[in-house]
Amino acid sequence: MHQAEIAAAQAYVRLLAATRAALADPADAPLYMPLLASPIQEADEALRSAGLSGNEDRFFALVRQLQPSLSGSGR
């Protein structure tokens, strides 16, 4: 994995964590949704920088390498 690919996978994992936190309480979700703008922007930029935009198969393979718990295989 190249550094840019690692950065993209890490940005996605951070975005996923932020999204889960923002949506944890549906009643408060509208308050926290604007806070996702920065993590979304970070993830988009990291994907472009790594050349992974539009290459979801490769990207999610990298994410699974970085964070195996996101693969869903442990369920």
C-alpha positions, -999 to +999 in steps of 0.1 A: +000+000+000+013+034-009+012+064+015-015+081-005-036+049-005-032+045+033-042+082+038-073+076+017-083+045+036-077+062+069-098+092+058-126+069+050-124+051+083-125+085+101-155+096+080-173+064+088-166+069+125-178+105+124-209+095+105-218+067+130-213+092+158-235+119+141-263+094+134-261+076+168-291+095+181-316+101+152-331+130+172-298+148+173-286+139+138-297+171+122-275+191+146-244+170+138-248+165+101-230+198+092-200+185+111-195+158+085-186+183+058-149+184+068-144+146+070-162+142+036-140+168+020-109+151+035-120+117+022-128+130-013-094+148-015-075+117-003-093+095-028-084+119-056-048+122-045-044+084-043-060+079-078-088+059-062-118+079-073-140+056-093-120+025-083-142+013-054-130-023-056-094-014-051-103+012-025-124-011-003-097-038-005-073-013+009-098-003+037-102-040+046-064-044+048-063-014+071-094-021+092-104-058+088-134-053+111-151-033+084-153-063+060-183-077+078-167-112+079-167-113+117-205-113+119 
